[in-house]
Amino acid sequence: MIEETFRDAWPQVVGALARRFGDLDIAEDAAGEAVLVAVQRWPQDGTPPNPVGWLITTATHKAIDRLRREARGQVLQREAQLLADGREPAQTGPIEDDTLRLMFVCCHPAIASAARVALTLRLVAGLTVPEIARAFLVQETTMGQRITRAKAKLRDNRVRFGIPDRDDLPERLGAVLQAIYLVFNEGYLAGAGEDPIRVELTGEAIRLGRLLHSLLPEDGEVAGLLALMLLTEARRASRVSADGELVRLDEQDRGGWDAGLISEGQHLVLERVAASARGEPVGVYQLQAAINAVHTAARDIRDTDWAQLAVLYDRLYAVLPTPVVALNRAIVTAELDGPEVALAVIDRLSLDGYHAFHATRADLLRRLGRSGEARAAYDRAIELAGNPAEVKHLARRRGELVS
């Protein structure tokens, strides 16, 4: 019976993956791996109610895992490498690392800024279209079209992308920094899948950040991004409980934070503070790093300098006036001025498709004793959240509401 199920399901599984990934070899290999998993599990666990759906889901995870493993130099980068202008591989320019160099190649100014970042995430970092769409808070179809248009522009305009030299770096640096930042974010809190934290992504982003800082040691935003990632990564061991639930910052065991990463990140922040005092400009990554430095400096949540955080968020909003920054600023407002004031700010934001917006609203409504509204906000947050640890945390918080 199981063999018959596999035989009947095979064309559907391979077809679904081939349409998604555009590569028949990947589709067949992933489908084969899914069948092997099923052979091991189904005799013990029983055949699932929807065998075809189970196989497609499992095969999709296998295909994504393969693309991530092979993204640097094999599957996705084969396509990206076509952007090079045919110079000998030995001509690497100022960037020795293949991945970092290819990021600068893809972030050519001929492409619109958002499109070049998305293209880099797809071709070099190996993120899927849904993952990239979540990073930009747009629909998957919108992001797919954006990437397709970027590829078409390269093809139709016959833009030839050579190995960038040092003079090319400043114009492309912003897009490269954003790409590394978004890779880190996807690893820090995975948008989908079984693993709440993807250490292969956070580790790769930090590796690239260190390389970039070595290449451009005087650039403030490069140092700021590296500091931000280090200070965030320092909390990783305390972010998910033993039973797989996300642990909020105010509930984390700060003794489990990585003191070495904190020290390194704090040192970079202090260097940027000194540079700022000399009149050097301060960008978004430096400000976000400074915000994280305030959090990691507090030995207890009660020691947090909320007033300093408010100042930093005001400065961040001045250079990056986005609804997400306003949302995070409102969380600080709740600590300084109370949840009612913060809720009034949040309710003016247009972030209905963002799970963190509804999770924050739910928490504020909970604190105000408005349990019915809080429950509805938790429901919406759970509906939008794809991270299993976060879903578990939100479900517990909803279950604790007093009727």
Number of C-alpha atoms within 10 A of each C-alpha: 7 13 10 9 12 19 11 12 18 19 12 16 26 25 17 18 23 16 11 13 17 12 13 14 13 22 24 20 16 26 30 19 16 22 19 11 14 22 15 10 12 13 10 9 9 9 16 12 8 8 16 17 14 16 26 24 17 19 27 23 16 20 22 17 14 16 21 20 15 16 20 19 16 14 19 19 22 14 12 20 18 11 20 18 12 12 10 8 8 7 10 17 12 14 20 13 12 12 18 20 19 26 26 25 24 28 27 22 13 14 18 13 16 17 20 27 25 29 29 25 25 21 22 30 29 25 24 18 23 16 21 27 19 18 16 13 13 14 14 17 11 12 23 17 13 19 22 13 15 20 16 12 14 15 12 9 9 10 15 14 19 17 23 19 13 11 9 14 18 11 13 20 17 15 25 26 23 18 26 27 21 25 25 24 20 22 20 22 21 23 23 16 12 13 15 24 24 17 18 14 22 25 18 17 25 22 15 18 24 18 18 22 19 12 15 15 12 12 13 24 23 26 25 27 30 31 32 27 26 26 28 24 22 21 22 16 14 20 25 19 13 8 8 15 20 24 16 12 13 12 12 20 15 19 11 13 20 18 15 12 18 23 18 14 29 23 14 23 28 13 14 26 18 11 15 14 9 9 9 12 12 18 17 17 23 26 25 19 27 27 22 22 24 17 21 23 15 13 12 15 16 9 11 16 14 20 13 14 20 20 13 18 23 17 16 23 18 12 13 15 12 12 16 18 15 19 23 16 22 24 22 20 21 17 14 14 11 16 22 15 15 22 22 12 17 24 14 11 14 11 16 13 17 17 19 20 22 25 23 22 25 28 23 22 20 23 14 14 14 16 19 15 14 25 23 15 23 28 19 20 26 23 12 18 21 18 20 22 24 24 21 16 19 22 17 13 17 21 12 12 14 11 9
